[in-house]
Amino acid sequence: MSNIHPTNIIADSVKIGKNVTIGAYNVIEDDVVLGDNVTIGNFNTIGEYTEIDSECKIFHNSSIGVEPQDKKFGGEKTKLIVGKRTIIREFVTLNRGTNATGETVIGDDVLIMTGVHVAHDCIIGNNVILVNLVALGGHVEIDDWAILGGASTVHQFCKIGKHVMLAANSKIVQDVPPYILAGKHPLRYAGINALGLSRRGFSKEEKSLIKKAYKYYFRSELNTSISLKKIKEEFQDNEHVNEIVNFIENSDRGII
């Protein structure tokens, strides 16, 4: 049985799952979908066409799925989609998509801390952590298990790979390849994310191969094309190194 405070303004077209809890003074607009066991605090706005999957928890004073901050936006029907068990803390702004892709997507088990902004058409993978005051421009892509330190800012269209960990106050204007630590100004490679990879079951051998591949790319005197060729030749059957190579070769903004 759902528990919904009487002060809420909820459109008739909203679909509410089982065992949903909604606190006081929320506004939930047309065609919103709330999955089972969703919990919503007080004083939130959830914009039209937003889809919140099961067991998500939204705290207080956030703007979820409202129109994007894009002057080209013409009121088209677009979505914000939030995956299972995602936590959204206070004073967060999550914008829905534009005509470009039609949706902003946030994966499962994501933690979005206080004051974070996610702009239109972003794609955020599973188990990502966005620490307090992170700001993402439009069309940013963040792959699974990445962690962005507090007050980091990401330029539009940048991509951040799997298992990346970025220092607080990072300024990201180029793509960040998977499995690494990065920090300083300008942002640069600071080694592999060894602790994070260990926690997620990577073996010593896997971490050693990833580190060796990045040594060729970031820490040798080889230019990038020659280093990539050497990496391909030496590690051609390793799935993690192939992930690195594919990420670098498909980068549009260049690598940090």
C-alpha positions as CSV (number, residue, x, y, z in Angstrom):
1,M,0.0,0.0,0.0
2,S,1.3,3.4,-1.0
3,N,1.7,6.3,1.5
4,I,1.1,9.7,-0.2
5,H,0.9,12.9,1.8
6,P,-2.3,14.9,1.0
7,T,-0.4,18.2,0.2
8,N,1.0,16.8,-3.0
9,I,-0.1,17.9,-6.5
10,I,-0.1,14.8,-8.7
11,A,-1.4,14.8,-12.3
12,D,-4.2,12.3,-13.0
13,S,-2.0,10.6,-15.7
14,V,0.8,9.6,-13.3
15,K,1.3,5.9,-12.9
16,I,2.3,4.9,-9.3
17,G,3.6,1.4,-8.5
18,K,3.1,-0.6,-5.3
19,N,4.3,0.5,-1.9
20,V,5.4,4.0,-3.0
21,T,6.0,6.7,-0.4
22,I,5.7,10.4,-1.3
23,G,6.3,13.1,1.3
24,A,4.8,16.6,1.5
25,Y,4.5,19.4,-1.1
26,N,5.7,17.6,-4.2
27,V,4.6,18.4,-7.7
28,I,4.4,15.4,-10.1
29,E,3.5,16.3,-13.7
30,D,1.7,14.5,-16.5
31,D,2.7,11.0,-17.7
32,V,5.3,10.4,-14.9
33,V,5.9,6.7,-14.1
34,L,6.9,5.7,-10.5
35,G,8.0,2.1,-10.0
36,D,7.4,-0.1,-7.0
37,N,8.9,0.8,-3.7
38,V,10.0,4.3,-4.8
39,T,10.5,6.8,-2.0
40,I,10.2,10.6,-2.5
41,G,10.9,13.2,0.1
42,N,9.5,16.7,0.4
43,F,9.4,19.7,-2.0
44,N,10.4,18.0,-5.2
45,T,9.2,18.7,-8.8
46,I,9.1,15.7,-11.1
47,G,8.6,16.8,-14.7
48,E,6.4,15.3,-17.3
49,Y,7.4,12.0,-19.1
50,T,9.9,11.1,-16.3
51,E,10.3,7.4,-15.5
52,I,11.6,6.4,-12.1
53,D,12.3,2.7,-11.8
54,S,11.7,0.5,-8.7
55,E,13.3,1.1,-5.3
56,C,14.7,4.6,-6.1
57,K,15.0,7.1,-3.3
58,I,14.7,10.8,-4.0
59,F,15.4,13.1,-1.0
60,H,14.2,16.7,-0.8
61,N,14.2,19.9,-2.9
62,S,15.2,18.6,-6.3
63,S,14.1,19.2,-9.9
64,I,13.8,15.9,-11.7
65,G,13.1,15.6,-15.4
66,V,12.1,19.2,-16.2
67,E,12.8,20.9,-19.5
68,P,16.5,21.2,-20.5
69,Q,18.6,24.3,-20.4
70,D,18.9,24.4,-24.2
71,K,17.7,27.3,-26.3
72,K,17.0,24.8,-29.2
73,F,14.5,22.9,-27.1
74,G,11.0,23.4,-28.6
75,G,8.8,21.6,-26.1
76,E,9.1,18.2,-27.8
77,K,8.2,15.1,-25.9
78,T,11.4,13.8,-24.4
79,K,12.2,11.8,-21.3
80,L,14.3,11.4,-18.2
81,I,14.8,7.7,-17.3
82,V,16.2,6.7,-14.0
83,G,17.1,3.0,-13.3
84,K,16.5,0.8,-10.3
85,R,17.8,1.6,-6.8
86,T,19.3,4.9,-7.7
87,I,19.6,7.5,-4.9
88,I,19.1,11.2,-5.6
89,R,20.1,13.5,-2.7
90,E,19.1,17.2,-2.0
91,F,19.0,20.1,-4.5
92,V,19.8,18.0,-7.6
93,T,18.7,19.0,-11.1
94,L,18.2,16.3,-13.7
95,N,17.1,17.6,-17.1
96,R,15.2,15.5,-19.7
97,G,16.5,15.0,-23.3
98,T,16.1,17.0,-26.5
99,N,15.4,16.1,-30.1
100,A,19.0,15.0,-30.4
101,T,18.5,11.7,-28.6
102,G,15.1,12.0,-27.0
103,E,16.1,11.1,-23.5
104,T,18.5,11.5,-20.6
105,V,19.3,8.1,-19.1
106,I,20.6,7.3,-15.6
107,G,21.4,3.6,-14.8
108,D,20.8,1.3,-11.9
109,D,22.4,1.7,-8.4
110,V,23.7,5.3,-9.1
111,L,24.4,7.7,-6.2
112,I,23.8,11.3,-7.1
113,M,24.9,13.5,-4.2
114,T,23.8,17.0,-3.1
115,G,23.8,19.8,-5.7
116,V,24.6,17.7,-8.8
117,H,23.4,18.9,-12.2
118,V,22.9,16.5,-15.1
119,A,22.1,18.2,-18.4
120,H,20.1,17.0,-21.3
121,D,20.9,13.9,-23.3
122,C,23.4,12.6,-20.8
123,I,23.9,8.8,-20.5
124,I,25.1,7.6,-17.1
125,G,25.9,3.9,-16.6
126,N,25.3,1.6,-13.6
127,N,26.9,2.0,-10.2
128,V,28.2,5.5,-11.0
129,I,28.8,8.0,-8.1
130,L,28.5,11.7,-8.7
131,V,29.8,13.5,-5.6
132,N,28.5,16.8,-4.3
133,L,28.3,19.7,-6.9
134,V,29.3,17.7,-9.9
135,A,28.0,19.4,-13.1
136,L,27.6,17.6,-16.4
137,G,27.1,19.4,-19.7
138,G,24.8,18.1,-22.4
139,H,25.4,14.8,-24.1
140,V,28.0,13.6,-21.6
141,E,28.5,9.8,-21.3
142,I,29.7,8.2,-18.1
143,D,30.3,4.4,-18.1
144,D,29.7,1.9,-15.3
145,W,31.4,2.3,-11.9
146,A,32.9,5.7,-12.6
147,I,33.3,8.1,-9.6
148,L,33.5,11.9,-10.1
149,G,35.0,13.8,-7.2
150,G,33.1,16.8,-5.7
151,A,32.7,20.0,-7.7
152,S,34.0,18.4,-10.9
153,T,32.7,19.8,-14.2
154,V,32.4,18.0,-17.5
155,H,32.3,19.7,-20.9
156,Q,29.4,18.8,-23.2
157,F,30.0,15.6,-25.4
158,C,32.8,14.3,-23.2
159,K,33.0,10.6,-22.4
160,I,34.3,9.0,-19.2
161,G,35.1,5.3,-19.3
162,K,34.4,2.4,-16.9
163,H,36.0,2.3,-13.4
164,V,37.4,5.8,-13.7
165,M,38.0,7.8,-10.5
166,L,38.4,11.6,-10.9
167,A,39.8,13.9,-8.2
168,A,37.7,16.6,-6.6
169,N,37.5,19.9,-8.6
170,S,38.4,18.2,-11.9
171,K,37.8,20.0,-15.1
172,I,37.0,17.5,-17.9
173,V,37.2,18.9,-21.4
174,Q,38.4,15.7,-23.2
175,D,37.6,12.0,-22.9
176,V,38.8,10.0,-19.9
177,P,39.7,6.4,-20.8
178,P,38.6,3.4,-18.6
179,Y,40.2,2.0,-15.5
180,I,42.3,5.1,-14.5
181,L,42.8,7.7,-11.8
182,A,43.0,11.3,-13.1
183,G,43.4,14.7,-11.4
184,K,45.5,17.9,-11.3
185,H,45.1,20.9,-13.6
186,P,45.0,20.4,-16.5
187,L,43.5,16.9,-16.0
188,R,46.0,14.1,-16.5
189,Y,46.6,10.4,-16.0
190,A,47.7,9.5,-12.5
191,G,47.8,5.7,-12.7
192,I,45.2,3.0,-12.8
193,N,42.4,2.8,-10.4
194,A,44.0,-0.2,-8.6
195,L,41.9,-0.1,-5.4
196,G,38.6,0.3,-7.3
197,L,39.5,-2.6,-9.6
198,S,40.5,-4.8,-6.7
199,R,37.2,-4.2,-5.0
200,R,35.4,-5.2,-8.2
201,G,37.2,-8.5,-8.6
202,F,40.0,-7.7,-11.0
203,S,43.0,-10.0,-10.5
204,K,46.6,-8.9,-10.1
205,E,47.4,-10.1,-13.6
206,E,44.5,-8.1,-15.1
207,K,45.6,-4.9,-13.3
208,S,49.2,-5.5,-14.4
209,L,48.2,-5.7,-18.0
210,I,46.0,-2.6,-17.9
211,K,48.9,-0.7,-16.2
212,K,51.4,-1.9,-18.8
213,A,49.1,-0.8,-21.6
214,Y,48.7,2.6,-20.2
215,K,52.5,2.9,-19.6
216,Y,52.9,2.6,-23.3
217,Y,50.2,5.2,-24.0
218,F,50.8,7.8,-21.3
219,R,54.3,7.2,-19.9
220,S,56.5,6.3,-23.0
221,E,58.1,8.5,-25.6
222,L,56.0,6.9,-28.3
223,N,53.4,9.0,-30.1
224,T,49.8,7.9,-29.6
225,S,49.4,6.1,-33.0
226,I,52.5,4.0,-32.5
227,S,51.7,3.3,-28.8
228,L,48.2,2.1,-29.8
229,K,49.7,-0.2,-32.5
230,K,52.1,-1.6,-29.9
231,I,49.3,-2.1,-27.4
232,K,47.2,-3.9,-30.0
233,E,50.0,-6.2,-31.0
234,E,51.0,-7.1,-27.5
235,F,47.6,-7.5,-25.8
236,Q,45.3,-8.4,-28.7
237,D,43.3,-11.0,-26.8
238,N,42.8,-9.1,-23.6
239,E,39.2,-7.8,-23.2
240,H,40.2,-5.0,-20.8
241,V,42.9,-3.7,-23.1
242,N,40.6,-4.0,-26.1
243,E,38.2,-1.8,-24.1
244,I,40.9,0.8,-23.7
245,V,41.8,0.7,-27.4
246,N,38.2,0.9,-28.6
247,F,37.6,3.9,-26.3
248,I,40.6,5.8,-27.5
249,E,40.0,5.0,-31.2
250,N,36.3,6.2,-30.9
251,S,37.1,9.4,-29.0
252,D,35.7,12.5,-30.7
253,R,37.1,15.1,-28.3
254,G,40.6,13.5,-27.8
255,I,42.1,11.9,-24.7
256,I,43.2,13.8,-21.6
